[in-house]
Amino acid sequence: MAELLRNARRIVVKVGSGLVTNEGRGIDAQAIGNWCRQLAALAQQGRELVMVSSGAIAEGMQRLGWRTRPKELHELQAAAAVGQMGLVRMYETQLHEHGLRSAQVLLTHADLAHRERYLNARSTLLTLLGLKVIPVINENDTVVNDEIKFGDNDTLAALVANLIEADALVILTDQRGLFSGDPRKDAQARFIHEAAAGDPALEAMAGGAGSSIGRGGMLTKVLAAKRAAGSGASTVIAWGREPDVLLRLAAGEAIGSALLADTPKLAARKQWMVDHLQLRGAVVVDDGAALKLRGEGKSLLPIGVVAVHGEFQRGDVIAVRNAEGRELARGLANYSSTETRLIARKPSSQIEAALGFINEPELIHRTNLVLT
C-alpha cells in the first residue's frame, strides 16, 4: 500500500456531501480550503489532479432551509441548481488562493456512455490537466433525472478515473475506511487495511445506503473501487478530516483502506480496447504511417490514411491496417468514416478547410491507440 499514491502521477479525489457541507450545515470553507491546500502542494510535485465533489444538493438544501433530503425530483433539481453556485465559488476561491486555476465540469453517466460525448469529455479533461487547471467535477443534477434518482458521485469518480486513465482514486469519506461490519453498530468490526478491488467479500461487508444528506454508502465506494480497477486504477478509502490526508498518502503513508487493482493501467486499457469493444470499421495506412505507429509510438494522422472501410462515428473503435490487410493497432476515431474519407491523405493543417471544423489534428491520438 505504501507505494500506491507515492508513484501516482494522475489522481482523482472524491469528497462526499457530509464532508463538504459539514453534515448539511452549509459549505465547510475550512475543510475545502484544507483539501485545496493539499492539492496545491501535490500539483507542485508535478501531479495531475481532478476533484469530484458532492455537495451541491446538500448546500442547496441548507440555503433553502430544508432539513431532510426531498424525494421529488424537481425539488432535488432545484436544490442542486441553488447549491451549485456556492459550491463552485468556494472551490474557485480556495484554489485561487493557493495559486491554482480551476474549471467546473458537469457530467452525467450518459455523457460517459455515449461514444462521442465520452471522447469529448476525455479531450476536455486532458486539455485542462495539460494546462495545469484543476477540474472540479459534479454530476449535472439540475437537468438529469436518473443521476439524481439512482446516481452517486462515488460511481462518477470511478468513471472519471477510467476516462482519464488515472493512476489512483482517493475517496474521502466520514469513516476511517472499510470495516468488516458497521463499526457504529458492531464493536467487533475489523478494519480492512488492504484488499483486492472487486473481491466479492468486500461487497458483503460494505452494507447499505448512506445518510440523509448524501446518497452513497460504503457499498457504493467498494463498487466504485471495482469499477476503477477495470482501467488499472487502485483506490484508497479514507477519512476526509484526517490531517494532511492527501499529502501523507502521496508520501507513502498507509492511511485508510487500499483496494488494489490487479491489472496494470496500460494492460487494462489494452485489454479494454482489444477484447471488449466491437470494431466499427478500419483504415488502411501507408508504410510511413505504419512505421511511426509501431516503431515510434506516434499518433495516426490523416495524411497517412490511404483507404477507409466500413461506417463509423467519432468515438468508435476502429482497426488500423497496413496495405497487406494486417492489423497494426486499434483506437478511438476522432472523426467519422465520412469525415475521414474527406481528410485522408491530407495534412492536419487542411482538416478545417476540408470539413469546416477541426476536432483534433490526429485521426487517432496515441493515448487512444493500442498496438495489436
C-alpha positions as CSV (number, residue, x, y, z in Angstrom):
1,M,0.0,0.0,0.0
2,A,2.8,2.4,0.8
3,E,3.7,2.8,-2.9
4,L,0.1,3.2,-4.1
5,L,0.0,7.0,-4.2
6,R,3.7,7.7,-3.9
7,N,4.1,6.8,-7.5
8,A,0.7,8.0,-8.8
9,R,1.0,10.9,-11.2
10,R,-2.7,11.3,-12.1
11,I,-5.1,11.2,-9.2
12,V,-8.8,11.6,-8.9
13,V,-10.0,12.8,-5.4
14,K,-13.7,12.4,-4.4
15,V,-15.2,14.1,-1.4
16,G,-18.7,13.4,-0.1
17,S,-21.6,15.7,0.8
18,G,-21.3,15.2,4.5
19,L,-17.6,16.4,4.5
20,V,-18.2,19.2,2.1
21,T,-21.2,20.6,3.9
22,N,-20.3,19.7,7.5
23,E,-23.2,17.2,7.7
24,G,-25.6,19.6,5.9
25,R,-24.9,22.7,8.0
26,G,-23.5,24.6,4.9
27,I,-20.4,24.6,2.9
28,D,-17.4,24.0,5.1
29,A,-14.9,26.6,3.9
30,Q,-12.2,25.4,6.2
31,A,-12.4,21.8,5.1
32,I,-12.4,22.8,1.4
33,G,-9.5,25.2,1.9
34,N,-7.6,22.4,3.6
35,W,-8.1,20.0,0.7
36,C,-7.2,22.7,-1.8
37,R,-4.0,23.5,0.1
38,Q,-3.0,19.9,-0.2
39,L,-3.9,19.8,-3.9
40,A,-1.7,22.8,-4.5
41,A,1.2,21.0,-2.8
42,L,0.7,17.9,-4.8
43,A,0.4,20.0,-8.0
44,Q,3.8,21.4,-7.2
45,Q,5.2,17.9,-7.2
46,G,4.1,17.5,-10.8
47,R,0.9,15.5,-10.2
48,E,-2.2,15.9,-12.2
49,L,-5.3,16.2,-10.1
50,V,-9.1,16.0,-10.5
51,M,-11.6,16.8,-7.8
52,V,-15.0,15.1,-7.8
53,S,-17.1,16.9,-5.3
54,S,-20.5,16.1,-3.9
55,G,-22.4,18.8,-2.0
56,A,-24.5,20.8,-4.5
57,I,-27.8,19.3,-3.3
58,A,-26.8,19.4,0.3
59,E,-25.7,23.1,0.0
60,G,-29.0,23.9,-1.8
61,M,-31.0,22.2,1.0
62,Q,-29.2,24.4,3.6
63,R,-29.8,27.6,1.6
64,L,-33.4,26.7,1.1
65,G,-33.9,25.8,4.8
66,W,-34.7,22.1,4.1
67,R,-33.8,19.7,6.9
68,T,-34.3,16.4,5.1
69,R,-33.5,15.4,1.5
70,P,-36.7,15.8,-0.6
71,K,-38.0,12.9,-2.7
72,E,-39.5,14.9,-5.6
73,L,-37.1,15.1,-8.5
74,H,-37.9,18.7,-9.4
75,E,-37.1,19.7,-5.8
76,L,-33.8,17.9,-5.9
77,Q,-33.0,19.6,-9.2
78,A,-33.9,23.0,-7.7
79,A,-31.7,22.3,-4.7
80,A,-28.8,21.3,-7.0
81,A,-29.2,24.5,-9.0
82,V,-29.1,26.7,-5.9
83,G,-26.3,24.8,-4.2
84,Q,-24.0,24.6,-7.3
85,M,-23.5,28.3,-7.2
86,G,-21.9,28.4,-3.7
87,L,-20.1,25.1,-4.2
88,V,-18.2,26.1,-7.3
89,R,-17.5,29.6,-6.0
90,M,-15.9,28.1,-2.8
91,Y,-13.6,25.8,-4.8
92,E,-12.6,28.6,-7.2
93,T,-11.8,30.9,-4.3
94,Q,-9.8,28.4,-2.3
95,L,-7.9,27.1,-5.3
96,H,-7.1,30.6,-6.4
97,E,-5.7,31.5,-3.0
98,H,-3.2,28.7,-3.5
99,G,-2.2,29.8,-7.0
100,L,-4.3,27.2,-8.9
101,R,-6.7,27.7,-11.7
102,S,-9.9,25.7,-11.7
103,A,-12.7,24.7,-14.0
104,Q,-16.2,23.5,-13.4
105,V,-17.2,20.3,-15.3
106,L,-20.7,19.0,-15.0
107,L,-21.1,15.4,-16.3
108,T,-23.8,12.7,-16.4
109,H,-23.4,9.0,-16.7
110,A,-24.9,9.4,-20.1
111,D,-22.0,11.6,-21.2
112,L,-19.6,8.8,-20.4
113,A,-21.7,6.1,-22.0
114,H,-22.2,7.8,-25.4
115,R,-19.1,7.3,-27.6
116,E,-18.8,10.8,-29.0
117,R,-19.6,12.6,-25.7
118,Y,-17.1,10.2,-23.9
119,L,-14.4,11.3,-26.3
120,N,-15.3,15.0,-26.0
121,A,-15.3,14.8,-22.2
122,R,-11.9,13.0,-22.2
123,S,-10.4,15.5,-24.5
124,T,-11.6,18.4,-22.4
125,L,-10.3,17.0,-19.1
126,L,-6.9,16.0,-20.6
127,T,-6.6,19.5,-22.0
128,L,-7.4,21.1,-18.7
129,L,-4.8,18.9,-17.0
130,G,-2.2,19.8,-19.6
131,L,-2.9,23.5,-18.8
132,K,-2.4,22.7,-15.1
133,V,-6.0,23.5,-14.3
134,I,-7.9,21.6,-11.6
135,P,-11.2,20.3,-12.9
136,V,-13.9,20.3,-10.2
137,I,-16.5,17.7,-11.3
138,N,-20.0,17.1,-10.2
139,E,-23.0,15.3,-11.8
140,N,-25.3,17.6,-13.7
141,D,-28.1,17.0,-11.3
142,T,-30.1,20.1,-12.4
143,V,-31.2,18.6,-15.7
144,V,-30.9,14.8,-15.5
145,N,-33.4,12.7,-13.6
146,D,-31.7,9.3,-13.5
147,E,-28.5,10.6,-12.0
148,I,-30.3,12.1,-9.0
149,K,-32.6,9.2,-8.5
150,F,-30.0,6.4,-8.8
151,G,-26.6,8.0,-9.2
152,D,-23.9,8.8,-6.8
153,N,-20.5,10.6,-7.1
154,D,-18.6,7.6,-6.0
155,T,-19.6,5.9,-9.2
156,L,-18.9,9.2,-11.1
157,A,-15.4,9.4,-9.7
158,A,-14.7,5.9,-10.8
159,L,-15.9,6.6,-14.3
160,V,-13.7,9.7,-14.4
161,A,-10.8,7.7,-13.3
162,N,-11.5,5.3,-16.2
163,L,-12.0,8.2,-18.5
164,I,-8.6,9.9,-17.9
165,E,-6.7,6.7,-17.1
166,A,-5.9,7.9,-13.6
167,D,-3.3,6.0,-11.6
168,A,-5.3,6.2,-8.4
169,L,-8.7,7.1,-6.9
170,V,-9.0,8.6,-3.4
171,I,-12.4,8.6,-1.9
172,L,-12.6,10.8,1.2
173,T,-15.5,9.9,3.5
174,D,-16.7,10.3,7.1
175,Q,-15.2,6.8,8.1
176,R,-11.6,5.8,8.5
177,G,-12.1,3.3,5.7
178,L,-13.7,-0.1,5.2
179,F,-14.7,-2.4,8.0
180,S,-15.9,-6.0,8.1
181,G,-19.1,-4.6,9.6
182,D,-20.6,-1.3,10.5
183,P,-18.4,0.0,13.3
184,R,-21.2,2.2,14.6
185,K,-23.2,-0.9,15.4
186,D,-20.7,-3.7,15.6
187,A,-17.9,-3.4,18.2
188,Q,-16.2,-6.4,16.7
189,A,-16.0,-4.9,13.2
190,R,-12.5,-5.4,11.8
191,F,-10.7,-2.7,9.9
192,I,-9.7,-3.6,6.3
193,H,-6.2,-2.2,5.7
194,E,-5.8,-3.7,2.2
195,A,-7.7,-5.9,-0.2
196,A,-8.2,-6.7,-3.8
197,A,-10.6,-4.4,-5.6
198,G,-13.5,-6.5,-6.9
199,D,-13.3,-9.1,-4.1
200,P,-16.9,-10.2,-3.7
201,A,-16.4,-10.4,0.1
202,L,-16.0,-6.7,0.2
203,E,-19.5,-6.1,-1.1
204,A,-20.9,-8.3,1.6
205,M,-19.0,-6.3,4.3
206,A,-20.0,-2.9,2.9
207,G,-23.6,-2.8,3.9
208,G,-26.3,-0.4,2.7
209,A,-27.0,3.2,1.9
210,G,-25.7,6.5,3.2
211,S,-27.1,9.3,5.2
212,S,-30.0,11.7,4.8
213,I,-27.5,14.2,3.3
214,G,-25.8,12.1,0.7
215,R,-26.7,9.1,-1.4
216,G,-23.6,6.9,-1.3
217,G,-22.8,4.4,1.4
218,M,-19.7,2.2,1.8
219,L,-21.1,-0.2,-0.7
220,T,-21.0,2.4,-3.5
221,K,-17.4,3.1,-2.6
222,V,-16.5,-0.6,-2.8
223,L,-18.3,-0.8,-6.2
224,A,-16.5,2.3,-7.4
225,A,-13.2,0.8,-6.5
226,K,-14.1,-2.3,-8.5
227,R,-15.0,-0.1,-11.5
228,A,-11.8,1.9,-11.2
229,A,-9.8,-1.3,-11.1
230,G,-11.1,-2.1,-14.6
231,S,-8.8,0.5,-16.1
232,G,-6.0,-0.3,-13.7
233,A,-6.6,2.4,-11.0
234,S,-6.3,1.4,-7.4
235,T,-8.5,3.1,-4.7
236,V,-8.0,4.4,-1.2
237,I,-11.0,5.0,1.1
238,A,-10.0,7.3,3.9
239,W,-11.4,9.8,6.5
240,G,-11.6,13.2,4.9
241,R,-10.7,15.0,8.1
242,E,-7.5,13.1,8.7
243,P,-4.8,15.8,9.0
244,D,-3.0,16.2,5.6
245,V,-4.6,13.0,4.4
246,L,-3.7,13.6,0.7
247,L,-0.1,14.7,1.4
248,R,0.5,11.8,3.7
249,L,-1.0,9.3,1.3
250,A,1.2,10.7,-1.5
251,A,4.2,10.4,0.7
252,G,3.5,6.7,1.1
253,E,1.8,6.6,4.5
254,A,-0.7,3.8,5.0
255,I,-4.0,5.6,5.7
256,G,-7.4,4.2,5.2
257,S,-8.3,1.1,3.2
258,A,-6.4,0.3,0.0
259,L,-8.4,-1.6,-2.6
260,L,-5.8,-2.7,-5.2
261,A,-6.3,-3.2,-8.9
262,D,-4.8,-6.5,-10.1
263,T,-4.2,-5.3,-13.7
264,P,-1.6,-2.6,-14.6
265,K,-3.1,0.5,-16.1
266,L,-1.6,0.1,-19.6
267,A,-2.5,-3.6,-19.7
268,A,-6.1,-2.9,-18.6
269,R,-6.6,-0.3,-21.3
270,K,-5.2,-2.5,-24.0
271,Q,-7.4,-5.4,-22.9
272,W,-10.4,-3.0,-23.0
273,M,-9.6,-1.8,-26.5
274,V,-8.6,-5.2,-27.9
275,D,-11.1,-7.5,-26.3
276,H,-14.2,-5.7,-25.2
277,L,-15.2,-3.3,-28.0
278,Q,-16.7,-4.2,-31.3
279,L,-14.9,-2.8,-34.3
280,R,-17.0,-0.4,-36.4
281,G,-14.6,0.0,-39.3
282,A,-11.0,0.2,-40.4
283,V,-8.4,2.4,-42.1
284,V,-5.5,1.4,-44.2
285,V,-2.3,3.3,-43.8
286,D,0.9,3.7,-45.8
287,D,4.3,2.4,-44.8
288,G,5.4,5.7,-43.4
289,A,2.4,5.9,-41.0
290,A,2.8,2.2,-40.1
291,L,6.4,2.8,-39.1
292,K,5.5,5.8,-37.0
293,L,2.8,3.8,-35.2
294,R,4.8,0.7,-34.5
295,G,8.3,2.0,-34.4
296,E,7.9,5.4,-32.8
297,G,4.7,5.2,-30.8
298,K,3.1,8.2,-32.7
299,S,-0.5,9.2,-33.2
300,L,-2.2,8.4,-36.5
301,L,-2.5,11.5,-38.7
302,P,-5.0,11.7,-41.6
303,I,-2.1,12.2,-44.1
304,G,-1.1,8.5,-43.5
305,V,-4.5,7.1,-44.4
306,V,-4.9,5.6,-47.9
307,A,-8.3,3.9,-47.6
308,V,-11.3,3.8,-45.3
309,H,-13.5,0.7,-44.7
310,G,-16.9,0.4,-43.0
311,E,-19.1,3.1,-41.4
312,F,-18.1,4.5,-38.0
313,Q,-18.7,7.6,-35.9
314,R,-16.4,9.7,-33.8
315,G,-15.5,7.7,-30.7
316,D,-16.0,4.3,-32.3
317,V,-13.1,1.8,-32.1
318,I,-11.6,1.1,-35.5
319,A,-8.8,-1.1,-36.7
320,V,-5.6,0.3,-38.4
321,R,-4.3,-2.0,-41.1
322,N,-1.3,-2.0,-43.5
323,A,-1.6,-2.4,-47.3
324,E,-1.5,-6.2,-46.9
325,G,-4.5,-6.2,-44.6
326,R,-2.6,-7.0,-41.4
327,E,-4.0,-5.3,-38.3
328,L,-1.4,-3.0,-36.7
329,A,-3.5,-1.2,-34.0
330,R,-6.9,-0.3,-32.7
331,G,-8.1,3.0,-31.4
332,L,-10.8,5.6,-30.9
333,A,-11.5,7.6,-34.0
334,N,-11.7,11.4,-33.7
335,Y,-13.6,11.6,-37.0
336,S,-16.4,9.7,-38.6
337,S,-15.9,7.4,-41.6
338,T,-17.4,10.1,-43.9
339,E,-15.2,12.8,-42.5
340,T,-12.1,10.5,-42.6
341,R,-12.6,9.9,-46.3
342,L,-12.6,13.7,-46.9
343,I,-9.4,14.3,-44.9
344,A,-7.4,11.1,-45.9
345,R,-4.0,11.9,-47.5
346,K,-4.3,15.5,-46.3
347,P,-2.0,17.2,-43.7
348,S,-3.7,18.2,-40.4
349,S,-3.4,21.8,-41.4
350,Q,-6.1,21.2,-44.1
351,I,-8.7,19.4,-41.9
352,E,-10.6,22.6,-41.2
353,A,-10.6,23.6,-44.8
354,A,-11.9,20.1,-45.8
355,L,-14.6,19.8,-43.1
356,G,-15.3,23.3,-41.9
357,F,-14.2,22.4,-38.4
358,I,-11.4,20.6,-36.6
359,N,-11.9,18.2,-33.6
360,E,-8.3,17.1,-33.2
361,P,-5.2,17.2,-35.5
362,E,-5.0,13.4,-35.2
363,L,-7.3,10.8,-36.6
364,I,-6.4,8.6,-33.6
365,H,-4.4,10.1,-30.7
366,R,-1.7,7.8,-29.4
367,T,-3.3,7.8,-25.9
368,N,-6.4,6.3,-27.5
369,L,-4.5,3.7,-29.6
370,V,-3.1,0.3,-28.7
371,L,-0.8,-1.9,-30.9
372,T,-2.1,-5.4,-31.7
